[in-house]
Amino acid sequence: MRLLLVVPAGLLACTTALAAGGHRIELTSGQMDGKQILGGSIAEVSAALGKPDFTSGSRRLRRIGWGRRDSFRLAVLFRPVDGRLRAKTLVFEDGSVRDGRIGDLLARAPKSMQAAVESRYRGEFELVRSYRCRSTGLCTGQFKGRHTDLRLTFGRTEGRGTFVTVWTP
């Protein structure tokens, strides 16, 4: 006996990207996998990306994520905007996150990522903090959008590796 499993294409595409740990990010707009995640509610983000593997937080700050809490592929942080929790930060830590101009961001060393953003996004991002170690175990750098309120923080932490954060103030 053969069993045929039928899965809607949209659901398959979403779960496949998350299962493989891969995402596409457009740094100038903050769109992820072709969807505007920043600014969305918890329900909207969950509908766009699928059920999160973990959630934590309070009324003032909520975090949902995919992967393990201590080694996640993606975490989305929510903060209050006009009394409602809205997605303000995307944190990529494990797996793959690809940008169309740079490639896999997490596969790059942080200094290489800084150089790539400077050269491929010249005029669109301004380096506000050059990559360097600021404390034991934490090295970061930061860009801000010249024409948008987007920020890009990148770096490396001891024990957890390279990370990329796309956020709005």
Beta strands, then each sheet from edge to edge (+ up, - down):
strand 1: 22-26
strand 2: 31-32
strand 3: 54-57
strand 4: 62-68
strand 5: 71-81
strand 6: 84-92
strand 7: 96-99
strand 8: 103-104
strand 9: 125-135
strand 10: 138-145
strand 11: 151-157
strand 12: 161-167
sheet 1: 2+ 1- 7- 8+
sheet 2: 3+ 4- 5+ 6- 12+ 11- 10+ 9-
end
